[in-house]
Amino acid sequence: MYTRRPGATSAAAFTLVELVLSVGITAALTAGLASAVLLSAHALPSRRSESRDALRADSALRQLVEDLSLARTLTIQGGAAAEFEVADRDGDGSADLLHYAWDGPGTALKYQRNGGTAFPLLDDVAEFSMEPITRTVEESTTTSGATSSGETLLASFTGWSGLLATSQSYTLSHRDWGAQAFAVSWPSGASDRVITRARFRLESGTRPTAQIIAKICKPQTVGSTVPGDAIGSPGMVPASTLPGSFQWVDFTFEDVVAPAGHTVLSAVLCGSASGAGVLERYHHALAGYNGTTAMWTTNSGSTWEPSMLSILQYDHPYYIYGTYTLHGSQTAVASRTLVVEVRVALRLNGQSRGLTTRVALVNKPEVTP
């Protein structure tokens, strides 16, 4: 028989219940720590995902750079969209028109050809920009007698420098007209001053049987931007030929002679019926004076908008062309601004560093098409 000695103490020990509880608690803590580590690992971008993003961005940038390098014409809108012509790629005998556009952080860089469906070339783009690098060259020629200038660019607008314009749509009809005031500085002594062509950005409306009508107008008063009487005959384009998205459309004139004493004229566009076509207009609240202004009317010219307080915020993208005659011995110096390179920057969401490159343009297109 075992007998405890007086004064002896027993060592402390876990009961079975305590042991089971401690094992359970330890297992729960271990599982919690493992879950936290796993979630943290998933929250951090892996090298593999960053590598995939880099490859996607590099592939899209390579396509854009290859297309830009072959551009024959080039229009860059606000640094986030570019439209340009390249040599025929589909065998129809005509140059192809390419369009790249990005709408802002988190959206896709989109690609479009010949006004077809725009599809995302690269999703989830955080930053994108295109900056043209230009060079100005001067060409001088000396002639005697009466010399025709040939068709030359007289006035244009494609966007405000340093501002990303908002594109707006204005549907043309027999009541709803869009107008663009423009200033022309004719050479000293020039005669036979003729407006030959106007170019605006339009897309199709809901009435393909209608006509889009363009007129060159004198101002209501000298120096005013409000259109007055038409000069010569209008230029017309069938609404059925308008593209499905905004593209440049030409209107030609046969007998529009610029009147003496007027340096500011207006191009007015309307439709022969409701829904004839849609005219593109640019807007930016911070736009300043640039010698050209857009206006519009909903009552066939009885009243015009916008008010003088906001008139500088609107412009239609446009080009105006014409001819004139110089007399006597003339030395003409013509300046041409050529795009020699484009700096392109691109970064996806989740990328700490983006891609930047400079592409040389083989054809060195002029800033205006």
C-alpha positions as CSV (number, residue, x, y, z in Angstrom):
1,M,0.0,0.0,0.0
2,Y,1.1,3.5,-0.9
3,T,1.0,6.1,1.8
4,R,1.6,9.8,1.1
5,R,4.1,11.3,3.4
6,P,3.1,14.2,5.5
7,G,4.1,17.6,3.9
8,A,4.6,16.2,0.4
9,T,3.1,18.2,-2.6
10,S,2.1,17.0,-6.0
11,A,3.3,18.7,-9.2
12,A,0.7,20.8,-11.2
13,A,-0.7,19.0,-14.3
14,F,-3.3,19.6,-17.1
15,T,-6.6,17.9,-16.9
16,L,-8.0,16.2,-19.9
17,V,-10.5,19.0,-20.5
18,E,-7.7,21.7,-20.3
19,L,-5.6,19.7,-22.8
20,V,-8.4,19.4,-25.3
21,L,-9.2,23.2,-25.0
22,S,-5.6,24.2,-25.5
23,V,-5.2,22.0,-28.6
24,G,-8.4,23.5,-30.1
25,I,-7.3,27.1,-29.4
26,T,-3.9,26.5,-30.9
27,A,-5.4,25.0,-34.0
28,A,-7.7,28.0,-34.4
29,L,-4.9,30.5,-34.0
30,T,-2.7,28.6,-36.5
31,A,-5.6,28.5,-39.1
32,G,-6.2,32.3,-38.6
33,L,-2.5,33.1,-39.1
34,A,-2.4,30.9,-42.2
35,S,-5.4,32.7,-43.7
36,A,-3.9,36.1,-43.0
37,V,-0.7,35.1,-44.7
38,L,-2.6,33.7,-47.7
39,L,-4.8,36.8,-48.1
40,S,-1.7,39.1,-47.9
41,A,0.0,37.1,-50.5
42,H,-3.0,37.4,-52.9
43,A,-3.3,41.1,-52.2
44,L,0.2,41.8,-53.4
45,P,0.8,41.8,-57.1
46,S,2.9,38.8,-58.1
47,R,5.8,39.0,-60.4
48,R,4.0,36.8,-62.8
49,S,0.9,39.2,-63.1
50,E,3.2,42.2,-63.5
51,S,5.0,40.4,-66.2
52,R,1.8,39.6,-68.0
53,D,0.7,43.3,-67.8
54,A,4.1,44.4,-69.1
55,L,3.8,42.0,-72.1
56,R,0.2,43.2,-72.9
57,A,1.3,46.9,-72.7
58,D,4.4,46.3,-74.8
59,S,2.3,44.5,-77.5
60,A,-0.2,47.3,-77.7
61,L,2.5,50.0,-77.7
62,R,4.4,48.1,-80.5
63,Q,1.2,48.2,-82.7
64,L,0.6,51.9,-82.1
65,V,4.2,52.7,-82.8
66,E,4.4,50.7,-86.0
67,D,1.2,52.4,-87.3
68,L,2.3,55.9,-86.3
69,S,5.6,55.5,-88.0
70,L,3.9,55.1,-91.3
71,A,1.3,57.9,-90.9
72,R,0.8,60.1,-94.0
73,T,-1.4,62.6,-92.2
74,L,-1.8,63.1,-88.5
75,T,-4.3,64.8,-86.2
76,I,-3.7,64.4,-82.4
77,Q,-6.7,65.5,-80.3
78,G,-5.9,66.6,-76.7
79,G,-3.0,64.1,-76.5
80,A,-5.3,61.2,-75.9
81,A,-6.6,60.4,-79.4
82,A,-4.9,60.3,-82.8
83,E,-6.3,59.9,-86.3
84,F,-4.1,59.3,-89.3
85,E,-3.9,57.8,-92.8
86,V,-1.6,55.0,-93.8
87,A,-1.1,53.2,-97.1
88,D,-3.8,50.8,-98.4
89,R,-3.9,47.7,-96.3
90,D,-7.2,46.0,-97.5
91,G,-6.5,46.1,-101.2
92,D,-9.3,48.6,-102.1
93,G,-6.9,51.1,-103.7
94,S,-7.5,53.8,-101.0
95,A,-5.5,54.8,-98.0
96,D,-6.7,53.4,-94.7
97,L,-7.8,55.7,-91.8
98,L,-6.7,54.6,-88.3
99,H,-8.0,56.0,-85.1
100,Y,-6.6,55.4,-81.5
101,A,-8.5,56.9,-78.5
102,W,-8.4,56.7,-74.7
103,D,-11.2,58.2,-72.6
104,G,-9.4,58.5,-69.2
105,P,-8.0,56.6,-66.3
106,G,-9.3,53.0,-66.0
107,T,-10.7,52.9,-69.5
108,A,-9.5,51.0,-72.6
109,L,-7.2,52.2,-75.3
110,K,-9.4,51.7,-78.4
111,Y,-8.5,51.0,-82.0
112,Q,-10.6,51.7,-85.1
113,R,-10.0,51.4,-88.8
114,N,-11.9,53.1,-91.7
115,G,-14.8,54.2,-89.4
116,G,-15.6,50.6,-88.4
117,T,-16.3,49.2,-85.0
118,A,-13.9,50.5,-82.3
119,F,-12.5,47.6,-80.2
120,P,-10.4,47.7,-77.0
121,L,-6.7,47.2,-77.8
122,L,-5.7,47.3,-74.2
123,D,-7.9,47.3,-71.1
124,D,-7.6,49.1,-67.7
125,V,-5.2,51.9,-68.9
126,A,-4.2,54.3,-66.1
127,E,-2.2,56.7,-68.1
128,F,-1.8,57.4,-71.8
129,S,-0.5,60.3,-73.8
130,M,0.8,61.2,-77.3
131,E,2.9,64.3,-77.8
132,P,3.9,65.4,-81.3
133,I,7.4,66.7,-81.8
134,T,7.4,69.2,-84.7
135,R,9.9,71.0,-86.9
136,T,9.1,74.1,-89.0
137,V,10.6,74.5,-92.4
138,E,10.4,77.5,-94.7
139,E,10.2,77.4,-98.5
140,S,10.6,80.6,-100.6
141,T,9.7,81.1,-104.2
142,T,10.0,84.2,-106.4
143,T,7.6,84.8,-109.3
144,S,6.6,87.6,-111.6
145,G,3.3,88.5,-113.3
146,A,0.0,87.1,-112.0
147,T,0.6,84.0,-110.0
148,S,-2.1,81.7,-108.6
149,S,-1.5,80.4,-105.1
150,G,-3.1,77.0,-105.8
151,E,-5.3,75.7,-103.1
152,T,-3.9,76.5,-99.7
153,L,-4.9,76.2,-96.1
154,L,-6.5,79.5,-94.9
155,A,-7.7,78.7,-91.3
156,S,-8.1,75.7,-89.0
157,F,-8.8,74.4,-85.6
158,T,-8.3,70.9,-84.2
159,G,-8.1,71.5,-80.4
160,W,-6.8,73.8,-77.7
161,S,-3.2,73.4,-76.8
162,G,-2.8,71.6,-73.4
163,L,-6.5,71.0,-72.9
164,L,-8.4,67.8,-73.5
165,A,-11.6,68.9,-75.2
166,T,-15.0,67.2,-74.6
167,S,-16.6,66.0,-77.9
168,Q,-20.2,67.1,-78.3
169,S,-22.8,66.1,-80.9
170,Y,-25.1,68.5,-82.7
171,T,-27.8,67.1,-84.9
172,L,-28.4,69.2,-88.1
173,S,-31.7,69.9,-89.7
174,H,-33.5,72.6,-91.6
175,R,-33.9,74.6,-88.3
176,D,-30.8,73.4,-86.4
177,W,-27.7,74.9,-87.8
178,G,-24.0,74.9,-86.7
179,A,-21.7,77.8,-87.5
180,Q,-18.0,78.4,-87.2
181,A,-16.5,81.9,-87.4
182,F,-12.9,82.0,-88.8
183,A,-10.4,84.7,-89.6
184,V,-8.3,84.8,-92.8
185,S,-5.2,87.0,-93.3
186,W,-4.8,87.3,-97.0
187,P,-1.4,88.3,-98.4
188,S,-0.9,92.0,-99.2
189,G,-2.0,92.8,-102.8
190,A,-3.8,89.5,-103.2
191,S,-6.8,89.4,-105.6
192,D,-9.3,86.8,-106.7
193,R,-9.7,85.6,-103.1
194,V,-11.8,82.5,-103.3
195,I,-12.9,80.0,-100.6
196,T,-12.7,76.6,-102.3
197,R,-13.3,74.0,-99.6
198,A,-14.4,73.5,-96.0
199,R,-13.7,70.3,-93.9
200,F,-15.7,69.4,-90.8
201,R,-16.2,66.2,-88.7
202,L,-19.6,64.6,-89.2
203,E,-21.4,61.3,-88.7
204,S,-24.6,59.9,-90.0
205,G,-28.0,60.8,-88.7
206,T,-31.4,59.2,-89.0
207,R,-32.4,60.6,-92.4
208,P,-30.1,59.1,-95.1
209,T,-32.2,60.7,-97.9
210,A,-31.4,64.2,-96.8
211,Q,-28.6,66.5,-97.7
212,I,-26.0,68.3,-95.6
213,I,-25.6,71.9,-96.8
214,A,-22.5,74.1,-96.1
215,K,-22.5,77.9,-96.8
216,I,-19.8,80.5,-96.4
217,C,-21.4,83.7,-94.9
218,K,-20.5,87.3,-94.3
219,P,-20.9,88.4,-90.7
220,Q,-24.0,90.4,-89.8
221,T,-21.7,93.3,-89.0
222,V,-18.0,93.8,-89.8
223,G,-15.9,91.9,-87.2
224,S,-18.9,90.1,-85.8
225,T,-19.0,86.3,-85.3
226,V,-22.7,86.1,-86.0
227,P,-23.4,84.8,-89.5
228,G,-25.2,87.0,-92.0
229,D,-25.8,86.6,-95.8
230,A,-24.4,83.7,-97.7
231,I,-21.7,84.2,-100.3
232,G,-22.0,82.3,-103.6
233,S,-23.4,78.8,-103.9
234,P,-23.5,76.2,-101.1
235,G,-21.6,73.0,-101.0
236,M,-23.7,69.8,-100.4
237,V,-23.0,66.3,-99.4
238,P,-25.6,63.4,-99.4
239,A,-26.5,62.3,-95.9
240,S,-26.3,58.7,-97.1
241,T,-22.5,59.1,-97.6
242,L,-21.8,60.2,-94.0
243,P,-19.7,57.7,-91.9
244,G,-21.0,55.9,-88.9
245,S,-18.7,57.8,-86.5
246,F,-17.1,61.2,-86.6
247,Q,-14.8,61.6,-89.6
248,W,-13.6,64.5,-91.8
249,V,-16.1,65.4,-94.5
250,D,-15.3,67.8,-97.4
251,F,-17.6,70.5,-98.9
252,T,-16.5,72.1,-102.1
253,F,-17.5,75.6,-103.4
254,E,-17.6,76.8,-106.9
255,D,-18.1,80.6,-106.7
256,V,-17.4,81.8,-103.1
257,V,-15.4,85.0,-103.5
258,A,-14.3,86.6,-100.2
259,P,-15.7,90.1,-100.0
260,A,-13.3,93.1,-99.5
261,G,-13.2,94.5,-96.0
262,H,-14.1,91.3,-94.3
263,T,-11.3,89.2,-92.5
264,V,-13.8,87.3,-90.4
265,L,-16.3,84.9,-92.2
266,S,-18.4,82.0,-91.1
267,A,-19.0,78.5,-92.3
268,V,-22.7,77.5,-91.7
269,L,-23.8,73.8,-91.8
270,C,-27.4,72.7,-91.8
271,G,-29.6,69.8,-93.0
272,S,-32.3,69.6,-95.6
273,A,-34.5,67.7,-93.2
274,S,-34.6,66.7,-89.5
275,G,-31.9,64.2,-88.4
276,A,-29.9,64.8,-91.6
277,G,-26.5,64.4,-89.9
278,V,-24.5,65.0,-86.7
279,L,-21.8,67.7,-86.4
280,E,-19.0,67.3,-83.9
281,R,-18.3,70.2,-81.6
282,Y,-15.5,70.7,-78.9
283,H,-16.0,72.2,-75.5
284,H,-13.7,73.2,-72.6
285,A,-14.6,75.6,-69.8
286,L,-11.0,76.9,-69.7
287,A,-10.6,77.5,-73.4
288,G,-9.4,81.0,-74.3
289,Y,-9.5,83.2,-77.3
290,N,-8.0,81.6,-80.4
291,G,-9.4,83.8,-83.2
292,T,-12.3,81.3,-84.0
293,T,-15.6,80.6,-82.4
294,A,-18.5,78.1,-82.7
295,M,-22.2,79.1,-82.7
296,W,-25.5,77.3,-83.3
297,T,-29.2,78.1,-83.8
298,T,-32.4,76.1,-83.3
299,N,-34.6,78.5,-85.3
300,S,-33.0,78.9,-88.7
301,G,-30.7,81.7,-87.6
302,S,-33.3,84.0,-85.9
303,T,-31.2,83.7,-82.7
304,W,-27.8,82.3,-82.0
305,E,-26.1,80.5,-79.1
306,P,-24.0,80.5,-76.9
307,S,-24.0,83.7,-75.0
308,M,-21.0,86.0,-75.1
309,L,-20.0,84.8,-71.6
310,S,-19.3,81.3,-72.8
311,I,-18.6,81.7,-76.5
312,L,-14.9,81.1,-76.2
313,Q,-15.6,77.6,-74.7
314,Y,-16.8,76.1,-78.0
315,D,-15.3,75.4,-81.4
316,H,-16.0,73.0,-84.2
317,P,-12.8,71.2,-85.5
318,Y,-12.5,72.4,-89.1
319,Y,-10.2,73.3,-92.0
320,I,-10.9,76.1,-94.6
321,Y,-9.0,76.1,-97.9
322,G,-8.9,78.7,-100.7
323,T,-6.9,80.3,-103.5
324,Y,-5.8,83.8,-104.4
325,T,-3.7,85.6,-107.1
326,L,-0.5,87.6,-106.5
327,H,0.7,90.3,-109.0
328,G,4.1,91.6,-110.0
329,S,7.3,90.2,-108.7
330,Q,6.5,88.2,-105.6
331,T,8.7,86.3,-103.1
332,A,6.5,84.0,-101.1
333,V,7.8,82.4,-98.0
334,A,5.7,79.4,-96.9
335,S,6.2,77.8,-93.5
336,R,5.3,74.2,-93.1
337,T,5.1,72.5,-89.7
338,L,6.1,68.9,-89.9
339,V,5.6,66.1,-87.3
340,V,8.9,64.4,-87.1
341,E,8.4,62.3,-84.0
342,V,5.6,61.4,-81.5
343,R,6.4,60.8,-77.8
344,V,4.1,58.0,-76.4
345,A,3.6,57.1,-72.7
346,L,1.4,54.2,-71.4
347,R,0.8,52.7,-68.0
348,L,-1.7,50.1,-66.8
349,N,-3.4,50.1,-63.5
350,G,-1.3,48.0,-61.1
351,Q,1.9,48.9,-62.8
352,S,4.4,50.9,-60.8
353,R,6.2,52.1,-63.9
354,G,4.8,52.6,-67.4
355,L,6.3,52.5,-70.9
356,T,7.6,55.6,-72.7
357,T,9.0,55.7,-76.2
358,R,9.5,58.1,-79.2
359,V,8.6,57.0,-82.7
360,A,10.0,58.7,-85.8
361,L,7.5,59.4,-88.5
362,V,8.9,58.2,-91.9
363,N,6.6,60.5,-94.0
364,K,6.9,63.6,-91.7
365,P,3.3,64.7,-92.2
366,E,2.2,68.3,-91.9
367,V,0.4,69.2,-88.7
368,T,-2.7,69.8,-90.8
369,P,-4.1,67.1,-93.1
